[in-house]
Amino acid sequence: MRKAISVLLIIGLLSGCSNYRELNEVGLIIAIGIDLPKERESGYRVTYQVINPSYFSQNGSGSLPVINYTVEAETFIEAYRMASVIIPRENRVTHLSLIIIGEALARAGMGLIFDVFERGESRSTFPVFIARDSTAEEVLGVVEPLESNPTKSIISTSENNQKMYAISEAIPIYRAISLLSGEGQNLMLSGVKLSQPLKSENQTANLQNIKPSVVEVSGLAMFKKDQLAGWFDGKFARTAHLITSAVESTSFPLACKGNKNITITTQGIKSDIKTELKPEPALIVNAKIRGNVTELECYLEISNNEEMIKLEKKFEKEAENQIRETITKAQELEADVFGFGKELSKDDPEYWKRHEKEWNTLFSNAEIDVNVEANISNSGMLTDPFKLQ
């Protein structure tokens, strides 16, 4: 029995050594940044973020976990192959986890840039972000203190924000392709940017600052066809996700006496959208929101049922106003990022077939009808707030 166990252990160790050798023979690309070129009139500037195996060795404490390589070429595949002039190992995208598109490229038009990811060997579940007010190369170049590499930081920050406030949503590339090639709904992608410019060209110097430059979530990019048309920021980005039911939890401050606020934290949001013909299109949003009172800055007897009903009505009105304002912003850009046209195409395919080409104009001029049903079910461990002496 002991001999059998020893043989199994030896086999395990040998297979482990084999995997280790493979890691040192290939360049595992975990993120790709795509920008407009600097040294060419056309094509792309592509940054590849590659895992540094030396970092994970016993003597790798002084090295960085990833290395960025940047090349320019006429096409994306040409850039991928040209990267072999600077990446000393065979390129592999089997572990690709993130794509970042520079804002300048997004505004110029992304075209069929995602086509290559559908045809290649990489998975199509990794998310896509827009580098706001900067290039993808710059965003992928920051070294942060809390995460081992920029790729992990961007994905973790986005996921954390989606759970806590819902400005961001990690849109997988297959869904981005579906929206770009589908009908009745424009693409909407989360933005990321550096919180502040790097103070030194030495990336590791960023770790010595008590307030280092970090990657932060920054709004939602609205597209019209394949071109970036504008941004939702702050509460408008959050409310855009509320309309599409992409909110896990968020908070709503409601004004009360003396410039103070009552904060409602949502625990469940369900929204339904549709387009009704009256006879012109009208954009309908019906939302149900459950929430708790999580902060009181002014005195309110929330143990009183009538006061709670008033608070729910106030909450409903505030949510309705935010939804209406958010849709209006999209109408100004003629960018139906919510899918009202998509719903219309399913409910009335004949009307859609006749008016599909003019939907942007119809959407921008459509009436907005919002109905919110709010239920505030919990006020925490306290009922009424304590009274100040």
DRENDO-1510 file (C-alpha; in Angstrom, 1 decimal, always signed):
<recs>
REC; n; res; u; v; w
REC; 1; MET; +0.0; +0.0; +0.0 .
REC; 2; ARG; +2.8; +2.4; +0.9 .
REC; 3; LYS; +4.5; +1.6; -2.4 .
REC; 4; ALA; +1.3; +2.5; -4.3 .
REC; 5; ILE; +1.0; +5.8; -2.5 .
REC; 6; SER; +4.6; +6.6; -3.2 .
REC; 7; VAL; +4.1; +5.9; -6.9 .
REC; 8; LEU; +1.1; +8.2; -7.0 .
REC; 9; LEU; +3.0; +11.0; -5.3 .
REC; 10; ILE; +5.8; +10.7; -7.8 .
REC; 11; ILE; +3.4; +10.8; -10.7 .
REC; 12; GLY; +1.8; +13.9; -9.2 .
REC; 13; LEU; +5.1; +15.7; -8.7 .
REC; 14; LEU; +6.2; +14.8; -12.3 .
REC; 15; SER; +2.9; +16.2; -13.8 .
REC; 16; GLY; +3.4; +19.3; -11.6 .
REC; 17; CYS; +6.9; +19.9; -13.0 .
REC; 18; SER; +5.5; +19.4; -16.6 .
REC; 19; ASN; +2.9; +22.2; -16.0 .
REC; 20; TYR; +5.6; +24.4; -14.5 .
REC; 21; ARG; +7.8; +24.0; -17.6 .
REC; 22; GLU; +4.9; +24.9; -19.8 .
REC; 23; LEU; +4.2; +28.1; -17.9 .
REC; 24; ASN; +7.8; +29.1; -18.5 .
REC; 25; GLU; +7.6; +28.4; -22.2 .
REC; 26; VAL; +4.5; +30.4; -23.1 .
REC; 27; GLY; +3.3; +34.0; -22.7 .
REC; 28; LEU; -0.1; +33.9; -21.1 .
REC; 29; ILE; -2.0; +37.0; -22.1 .
REC; 30; ILE; -4.6; +37.9; -19.4 .
REC; 31; ALA; -5.7; +41.4; -20.8 .
REC; 32; ILE; -5.7; +43.3; -24.0 .
REC; 33; GLY; -6.0; +47.0; -24.5 .
REC; 34; ILE; -6.9; +48.4; -27.9 .
REC; 35; ASP; -6.3; +52.1; -28.8 .
REC; 36; LEU; -5.9; +54.2; -31.9 .
REC; 37; PRO; -2.3; +54.2; -33.3 .
REC; 38; LYS; +0.2; +56.8; -32.4 .
REC; 39; GLU; +2.8; +56.1; -35.1 .
REC; 40; ARG; +0.5; +55.0; -38.0 .
REC; 41; GLU; -2.3; +56.7; -39.9 .
REC; 42; SER; -4.6; +53.6; -39.5 .
REC; 43; GLY; -4.8; +50.4; -37.6 .
REC; 44; TYR; -4.5; +49.7; -33.9 .
REC; 45; ARG; -2.2; +50.2; -30.9 .
REC; 46; VAL; -2.5; +47.0; -28.9 .
REC; 47; THR; -1.3; +46.4; -25.4 .
REC; 48; TYR; -0.9; +42.8; -24.2 .
REC; 49; GLN; -0.7; +42.2; -20.4 .
REC; 50; VAL; +1.3; +39.0; -19.9 .
REC; 51; ILE; +1.7; +36.9; -16.7 .
REC; 52; ASN; +5.3; +37.1; -15.4 .
REC; 53; PRO; +6.2; +33.5; -14.1 .
REC; 54; SER; +9.2; +34.9; -12.3 .
REC; 55; TYR; +6.9; +36.7; -9.8 .
REC; 56; PHE; +5.6; +33.4; -8.6 .
REC; 57; SER; +9.0; +31.8; -8.1 .
REC; 58; GLN; +10.8; +31.8; -4.7 .
REC; 59; ASN; +13.2; +34.5; -5.9 .
REC; 60; GLY; +10.6; +36.7; -7.6 .
REC; 61; SER; +9.8; +39.1; -4.7 .
REC; 62; GLY; +11.4; +42.0; -6.6 .
REC; 63; SER; +9.6; +41.5; -9.9 .
REC; 64; LEU; +6.1; +42.5; -11.0 .
REC; 65; PRO; +3.3; +40.0; -11.5 .
REC; 66; VAL; +2.6; +41.1; -15.1 .
REC; 67; ILE; +4.4; +42.7; -18.0 .
REC; 68; ASN; +2.8; +44.9; -20.6 .
REC; 69; TYR; +3.9; +44.7; -24.3 .
REC; 70; THR; +2.6; +47.2; -26.9 .
REC; 71; VAL; +2.7; +47.0; -30.6 .
REC; 72; GLU; +1.1; +48.8; -33.6 .
REC; 73; ALA; -0.2; +47.2; -36.7 .
REC; 74; GLU; -2.8; +47.6; -39.5 .
REC; 75; THR; -5.0; +44.8; -38.2 .
REC; 76; PHE; -5.6; +43.1; -34.8 .
REC; 77; ILE; -4.3; +39.7; -35.9 .
REC; 78; GLU; -1.2; +41.3; -37.4 .
REC; 79; ALA; -0.6; +43.0; -34.1 .
REC; 80; TYR; -1.0; +39.7; -32.3 .
REC; 81; ARG; +1.7; +38.1; -34.5 .
REC; 82; MET; +3.9; +41.1; -34.5 .
REC; 83; ALA; +4.0; +41.0; -30.7 .
REC; 84; SER; +6.4; +38.1; -31.2 .
REC; 85; VAL; +9.2; +40.6; -31.9 .
REC; 86; ILE; +9.0; +41.7; -28.2 .
REC; 87; ILE; +7.3; +38.9; -26.3 .
REC; 88; PRO; +10.0; +36.2; -25.8 .
REC; 89; ARG; +7.5; +33.3; -25.5 .
REC; 90; GLU; +4.7; +31.9; -27.6 .
REC; 91; ASN; +1.6; +34.1; -27.2 .
REC; 92; ARG; -1.5; +32.4; -25.7 .
REC; 93; VAL; -4.9; +33.9; -25.1 .
REC; 94; THR; -6.5; +30.9; -23.5 .
REC; 95; HIS; -6.4; +32.8; -20.2 .
REC; 96; LEU; -7.7; +36.1; -21.5 .
REC; 97; SER; -9.8; +37.8; -18.9 .
REC; 98; LEU; -10.4; +41.4; -20.0 .
REC; 99; ILE; -10.6; +43.7; -23.0 .
REC; 100; ILE; -10.3; +47.5; -22.6 .
REC; 101; ILE; -11.1; +49.9; -25.5 .
REC; 102; GLY; -9.6; +53.4; -25.5 .
REC; 103; GLU; -12.2; +56.2; -25.5 .
REC; 104; ALA; -10.7; +57.8; -28.7 .
REC; 105; LEU; -11.1; +54.5; -30.6 .
REC; 106; ALA; -14.6; +54.0; -29.2 .
REC; 107; ARG; -15.7; +57.5; -30.4 .
REC; 108; ALA; -14.1; +56.9; -33.8 .
REC; 109; GLY; -16.1; +53.6; -34.1 .
REC; 110; MET; -15.1; +50.1; -33.1 .
REC; 111; GLY; -16.4; +48.5; -36.3 .
REC; 112; LEU; -15.9; +44.7; -36.4 .
REC; 113; ILE; -13.1; +44.8; -33.9 .
REC; 114; PHE; -14.7; +42.0; -31.8 .
REC; 115; ASP; -15.0; +39.7; -34.8 .
REC; 116; VAL; -11.5; +38.3; -34.1 .
REC; 117; PHE; -12.5; +37.2; -30.6 .
REC; 118; GLU; -15.5; +35.2; -32.0 .
REC; 119; ARG; -13.2; +33.4; -34.4 .
REC; 120; GLY; -10.2; +32.8; -32.1 .
REC; 121; GLU; -9.3; +30.3; -29.4 .
REC; 122; SER; -10.2; +32.6; -26.5 .
REC; 123; ARG; -13.3; +32.3; -24.5 .
REC; 124; SER; -16.1; +34.9; -25.2 .
REC; 125; THR; -17.2; +35.4; -21.5 .
REC; 126; PHE; -14.6; +37.9; -20.5 .
REC; 127; PRO; -15.8; +41.5; -19.9 .
REC; 128; VAL; -15.3; +44.6; -22.0 .
REC; 129; PHE; -14.7; +48.1; -20.6 .
REC; 130; ILE; -14.0; +51.6; -22.0 .
REC; 131; ALA; -11.0; +53.6; -20.8 .
REC; 132; ARG; -12.5; +57.0; -20.1 .
REC; 133; ASP; -10.5; +60.2; -20.7 .
REC; 134; SER; -7.4; +58.0; -21.3 .
REC; 135; THR; -6.0; +55.1; -23.3 .
REC; 136; ALA; -6.4; +51.4; -22.6 .
REC; 137; GLU; -2.6; +51.3; -22.4 .
REC; 138; GLU; -2.5; +53.8; -19.6 .
REC; 139; VAL; -5.2; +52.0; -17.6 .
REC; 140; LEU; -3.4; +48.7; -17.9 .
REC; 141; GLY; -0.2; +50.3; -16.8 .
REC; 142; VAL; -1.0; +51.1; -13.2 .
REC; 143; VAL; +0.3; +49.0; -10.3 .
REC; 144; GLU; -2.1; +49.0; -7.3 .
REC; 145; PRO; -1.5; +48.0; -3.7 .
REC; 146; LEU; -4.5; +45.8; -3.1 .
REC; 147; GLU; -4.6; +43.6; -6.2 .
REC; 148; SER; -1.8; +41.6; -7.8 .
REC; 149; ASN; -2.3; +43.1; -11.2 .
REC; 150; PRO; -4.5; +45.7; -13.1 .
REC; 151; THR; -6.7; +43.1; -14.7 .
REC; 152; LYS; -7.7; +41.6; -11.4 .
REC; 153; SER; -8.2; +45.1; -10.0 .
REC; 154; ILE; -10.5; +46.3; -12.8 .
REC; 155; ILE; -12.7; +43.2; -12.7 .
REC; 156; SER; -12.9; +43.1; -8.8 .
REC; 157; THR; -13.7; +46.9; -8.6 .
REC; 158; SER; -16.5; +46.5; -11.2 .
REC; 159; GLU; -18.0; +43.5; -9.4 .
REC; 160; ASN; -17.8; +45.2; -6.0 .
REC; 161; ASN; -19.5; +48.3; -7.4 .
REC; 162; GLN; -22.3; +46.3; -9.0 .
REC; 163; LYS; -23.1; +44.7; -5.7 .
REC; 164; MET; -22.9; +48.0; -3.6 .
REC; 165; TYR; -24.1; +50.8; -5.9 .
REC; 166; ALA; -24.6; +49.5; -9.4 .
REC; 167; ILE; -22.9; +52.1; -11.6 .
REC; 168; SER; -20.9; +49.4; -13.2 .
REC; 169; GLU; -21.7; +46.1; -14.9 .
REC; 170; ALA; -19.2; +43.7; -16.4 .
REC; 171; ILE; -20.6; +43.1; -19.9 .
REC; 172; PRO; -19.1; +39.9; -21.4 .
REC; 173; ILE; -17.9; +40.2; -25.0 .
REC; 174; TYR; -20.5; +37.8; -26.4 .
REC; 175; ARG; -23.3; +40.1; -25.1 .
REC; 176; ALA; -21.5; +43.2; -26.5 .
REC; 177; ILE; -21.3; +41.5; -29.9 .
REC; 178; SER; -25.0; +40.5; -29.7 .
REC; 179; LEU; -26.0; +44.1; -29.0 .
REC; 180; LEU; -23.8; +45.5; -31.8 .
REC; 181; SER; -25.2; +43.0; -34.3 .
REC; 182; GLY; -28.8; +42.9; -33.0 .
REC; 183; GLU; -31.8; +45.2; -33.5 .
REC; 184; GLY; -33.7; +47.5; -31.2 .
REC; 185; GLN; -31.1; +48.1; -28.5 .
REC; 186; ASN; -27.8; +50.0; -28.5 .
REC; 187; LEU; -24.7; +48.9; -26.6 .
REC; 188; MET; -23.9; +50.3; -23.1 .
REC; 189; LEU; -20.5; +49.5; -21.5 .
REC; 190; SER; -18.9; +50.4; -18.2 .
REC; 191; GLY; -16.1; +53.0; -18.1 .
REC; 192; VAL; -12.9; +52.8; -16.1 .
REC; 193; LYS; -10.2; +55.4; -15.5 .
REC; 194; LEU; -7.2; +56.3; -13.3 .
REC; 195; SER; -8.2; +58.1; -10.2 .
REC; 196; GLN; -5.3; +60.5; -10.7 .
REC; 197; PRO; -2.3; +60.8; -13.0 .
REC; 198; LEU; +0.7; +58.7; -12.0 .
REC; 199; LYS; +3.3; +60.8; -10.3 .
REC; 200; SER; +6.2; +58.8; -11.6 .
REC; 201; GLU; +7.1; +56.9; -14.7 .
REC; 202; ASN; +8.4; +54.2; -12.3 .
REC; 203; GLN; +5.2; +52.2; -11.8 .
REC; 204; THR; +6.3; +50.6; -8.5 .
REC; 205; ALA; +6.6; +54.1; -7.0 .
REC; 206; ASN; +2.8; +54.3; -7.0 .
REC; 207; LEU; +2.9; +51.8; -4.2 .
REC; 208; GLN; +4.8; +54.2; -2.0 .
REC; 209; ASN; +2.0; +56.8; -2.0 .
REC; 210; ILE; -0.5; +56.8; +0.8 .
REC; 211; LYS; -3.0; +57.8; -1.8 .
REC; 212; PRO; -1.9; +56.0; -4.9 .
REC; 213; SER; -3.4; +56.2; -8.4 .
REC; 214; VAL; -6.0; +53.4; -8.7 .
REC; 215; VAL; -8.4; +52.3; -11.3 .
REC; 216; GLU; -11.9; +53.5; -10.6 .
REC; 217; VAL; -15.3; +52.8; -12.1 .
REC; 218; SER; -16.4; +55.9; -14.2 .
REC; 219; GLY; -19.9; +55.9; -15.7 .
REC; 220; LEU; -21.6; +54.1; -18.5 .
REC; 221; ALA; -20.7; +54.6; -22.1 .
REC; 222; MET; -23.7; +54.9; -24.4 .
REC; 223; PHE; -23.2; +53.8; -28.0 .
REC; 224; LYS; -25.0; +54.7; -31.2 .
REC; 225; LYS; -24.3; +51.8; -33.5 .
REC; 226; ASP; -20.6; +51.1; -33.0 .
REC; 227; GLN; -19.7; +54.7; -31.9 .
REC; 228; LEU; -19.5; +56.1; -28.4 .
REC; 229; ALA; -22.1; +58.8; -28.2 .
REC; 230; GLY; -22.0; +60.0; -24.6 .
REC; 231; TRP; -21.8; +59.0; -20.9 .
REC; 232; PHE; -24.2; +58.3; -18.0 .
REC; 233; ASP; -22.6; +59.5; -14.7 .
REC; 234; GLY; -23.4; +59.1; -11.0 .
REC; 235; LYS; -27.1; +58.4; -10.3 .
REC; 236; PHE; -27.9; +58.4; -14.0 .
REC; 237; ALA; -25.6; +55.4; -14.5 .
REC; 238; ARG; -27.1; +53.6; -11.5 .
REC; 239; THR; -30.6; +54.4; -12.7 .
REC; 240; ALA; -29.8; +53.1; -16.2 .
REC; 241; HIS; -29.1; +49.8; -14.6 .
REC; 242; LEU; -32.3; +50.0; -12.5 .
REC; 243; ILE; -34.3; +50.4; -15.8 .
REC; 244; THR; -32.6; +47.2; -17.2 .
REC; 245; SER; -32.9; +45.3; -13.8 .
REC; 246; ALA; -29.2; +45.0; -13.5 .
REC; 247; VAL; -29.1; +46.4; -9.9 .
REC; 248; GLU; -28.3; +44.1; -7.0 .
REC; 249; SER; -28.4; +46.7; -4.3 .
REC; 250; THR; -28.0; +50.5; -4.2 .
REC; 251; SER; -28.9; +53.5; -2.0 .
REC; 252; PHE; -31.3; +56.5; -2.4 .
REC; 253; PRO; -30.9; +59.6; -0.2 .
REC; 254; LEU; -34.2; +61.4; +0.2 .
REC; 255; ALA; -34.3; +65.0; +1.4 .
REC; 256; CYS; -35.9; +65.8; +4.7 .
REC; 257; LYS; -35.9; +68.9; +7.0 .
REC; 258; GLY; -32.9; +71.2; +7.2 .
REC; 259; ASN; -31.0; +69.9; +4.2 .
REC; 260; LYS; -30.8; +66.5; +5.9 .
REC; 261; ASN; -31.4; +63.1; +4.3 .
REC; 262; ILE; -33.1; +59.8; +4.8 .
REC; 263; THR; -31.2; +57.0; +3.1 .
REC; 264; ILE; -33.1; +54.0; +1.6 .
REC; 265; THR; -31.0; +51.0; +0.7 .
REC; 266; THR; -32.7; +48.7; -1.8 .
REC; 267; GLN; -32.8; +45.0; -1.3 .
REC; 268; GLY; -34.7; +44.0; -4.5 .
REC; 269; ILE; -35.5; +45.8; -7.8 .
REC; 270; LYS; -37.5; +44.4; -10.6 .
REC; 271; SER; -38.2; +46.5; -13.7 .
REC; 272; ASP; -40.2; +45.8; -16.8 .
REC; 273; ILE; -40.0; +47.9; -20.0 .
REC; 274; LYS; -42.3; +48.0; -23.0 .
REC; 275; THR; -43.2; +50.2; -25.9 .
REC; 276; GLU; -46.9; +51.0; -26.5 .
REC; 277; LEU; -48.4; +52.6; -29.6 .
REC; 278; LYS; -50.8; +55.4; -28.6 .
REC; 279; PRO; -50.7; +55.5; -31.7 .
REC; 280; GLU; -47.2; +57.0; -31.5 .
REC; 281; PRO; -44.6; +55.0; -29.4 .
REC; 282; ALA; -44.7; +55.6; -25.7 .
REC; 283; LEU; -41.9; +54.3; -23.5 .
REC; 284; ILE; -43.3; +52.4; -20.4 .
REC; 285; VAL; -41.3; +51.5; -17.3 .
REC; 286; ASN; -42.9; +49.6; -14.4 .
REC; 287; ALA; -40.6; +49.1; -11.4 .
REC; 288; LYS; -41.0; +47.4; -8.1 .
REC; 289; ILE; -38.5; +48.4; -5.4 .
REC; 290; ARG; -38.0; +46.9; -1.9 .
REC; 291; GLY; -35.9; +48.8; +0.5 .
REC; 292; ASN; -34.9; +49.5; +4.1 .
REC; 293; VAL; -34.3; +52.7; +6.1 .
REC; 294; THR; -30.6; +52.6; +6.8 .
REC; 295; GLU; -29.8; +56.1; +7.9 .
REC; 296; LEU; -31.8; +59.0; +9.4 .
REC; 297; GLU; -30.4; +62.5; +9.6 .
REC; 298; CYS; -33.6; +64.1; +10.7 .
REC; 299; TYR; -36.3; +63.1; +13.1 .
REC; 300; LEU; -39.1; +61.1; +11.6 .
REC; 301; GLU; -41.5; +58.7; +13.4 .
REC; 302; ILE; -41.0; +55.8; +11.1 .
REC; 303; SER; -42.8; +53.6; +13.6 .
REC; 304; ASN; -45.9; +55.5; +12.6 .
REC; 305; ASN; -47.6; +53.6; +9.7 .
REC; 306; GLU; -48.8; +56.9; +8.1 .
REC; 307; GLU; -45.3; +58.3; +8.1 .
REC; 308; MET; -44.0; +55.2; +6.4 .
REC; 309; ILE; -46.6; +55.4; +3.7 .
REC; 310; LYS; -45.6; +59.0; +3.1 .
REC; 311; LEU; -42.0; +58.0; +2.9 .
REC; 312; GLU; -42.8; +55.2; +0.4 .
REC; 313; LYS; -44.7; +57.7; -1.8 .
REC; 314; LYS; -41.7; +60.1; -1.6 .
REC; 315; PHE; -39.4; +57.3; -2.6 .
REC; 316; GLU; -41.6; +56.4; -5.5 .
REC; 317; LYS; -41.7; +59.9; -6.8 .
REC; 318; GLU; -37.9; +60.3; -6.5 .
REC; 319; ALA; -37.3; +57.0; -8.3 .
REC; 320; GLU; -39.8; +57.9; -11.0 .
REC; 321; ASN; -38.1; +61.3; -11.6 .
REC; 322; GLN; -34.6; +59.7; -11.9 .
REC; 323; ILE; -35.9; +57.1; -14.3 .
REC; 324; ARG; -37.5; +59.7; -16.5 .
REC; 325; GLU; -34.4; +62.0; -16.4 .
REC; 326; THR; -32.2; +59.1; -17.4 .
REC; 327; ILE; -34.3; +58.0; -20.3 .
REC; 328; THR; -34.5; +61.7; -21.5 .
REC; 329; LYS; -30.6; +61.8; -21.5 .
REC; 330; ALA; -30.6; +58.8; -23.8 .
REC; 331; GLN; -33.3; +60.3; -26.0 .
REC; 332; GLU; -31.1; +63.4; -26.5 .
REC; 333; LEU; -28.4; +61.2; -28.0 .
REC; 334; GLU; -31.0; +59.1; -29.9 .
REC; 335; ALA; -29.4; +56.0; -28.3 .
REC; 336; ASP; -31.9; +53.4; -27.1 .
REC; 337; VAL; -29.5; +51.6; -24.7 .
REC; 338; PHE; -32.5; +50.1; -22.7 .
REC; 339; GLY; -34.1; +48.0; -25.4 .
REC; 340; PHE; -37.5; +49.7; -25.9 .
REC; 341; GLY; -37.1; +49.0; -29.7 .
REC; 342; LYS; -36.2; +45.4; -29.0 .
REC; 343; GLU; -39.4; +44.9; -27.0 .
REC; 344; LEU; -41.4; +46.6; -29.7 .
REC; 345; SER; -39.9; +44.4; -32.4 .
REC; 346; LYS; -41.2; +41.3; -30.4 .
REC; 347; ASP; -44.6; +42.8; -29.5 .
REC; 348; ASP; -45.5; +44.3; -32.9 .
REC; 349; PRO; -43.1; +42.9; -35.6 .
REC; 350; GLU; -45.1; +44.4; -38.4 .
REC; 351; TYR; -44.8; +48.0; -37.0 .
REC; 352; TRP; -41.1; +47.4; -36.3 .
REC; 353; LYS; -40.4; +46.2; -39.8 .
REC; 354; ARG; -42.0; +49.4; -41.2 .
REC; 355; HIS; -40.3; +51.8; -38.8 .
REC; 356; GLU; -37.0; +50.1; -37.9 .
REC; 357; LYS; -34.9; +52.6; -39.9 .
REC; 358; GLU; -36.4; +55.6; -38.2 .
REC; 359; TRP; -36.5; +54.1; -34.7 .
REC; 360; ASN; -33.8; +56.5; -33.3 .
REC; 361; THR; -36.0; +59.5; -34.2 .
REC; 362; LEU; -39.2; +57.8; -32.9 .
REC; 363; PHE; -37.3; +56.9; -29.6 .
REC; 364; SER; -36.0; +60.4; -29.1 .
REC; 365; ASN; -39.5; +61.9; -29.4 .
REC; 366; ALA; -41.5; +59.2; -27.5 .
REC; 367; GLU; -43.5; +60.0; -24.4 .
REC; 368; ILE; -42.2; +58.5; -21.1 .
REC; 369; ASP; -44.5; +56.8; -18.7 .
REC; 370; VAL; -43.0; +55.6; -15.4 .
REC; 371; ASN; -44.7; +53.8; -12.6 .
REC; 372; VAL; -42.8; +52.8; -9.4 .
REC; 373; GLU; -44.2; +50.7; -6.6 .
REC; 374; ALA; -42.0; +51.0; -3.5 .
REC; 375; ASN; -42.1; +49.0; -0.3 .
REC; 376; ILE; -40.0; +50.0; +2.7 .
REC; 377; SER; -40.1; +47.0; +5.0 .
REC; 378; ASN; -37.4; +47.4; +7.6 .
REC; 379; SER; -35.9; +50.3; +9.6 .
REC; 380; GLY; -33.0; +48.4; +11.2 .
REC; 381; MET; -32.5; +47.7; +14.9 .
REC; 382; LEU; -34.1; +51.1; +15.7 .
REC; 383; THR; -37.6; +52.4; +15.0 .
REC; 384; ASP; -37.7; +56.1; +15.6 .
REC; 385; PRO; -34.3; +57.9; +15.8 .
REC; 386; PHE; -32.9; +59.0; +19.2 .
REC; 387; LYS; -33.6; +62.6; +20.2 .
REC; 388; LEU; -30.8; +65.0; +20.7 .
REC; 389; GLN; -30.7; +66.8; +24.1 .
</recs>
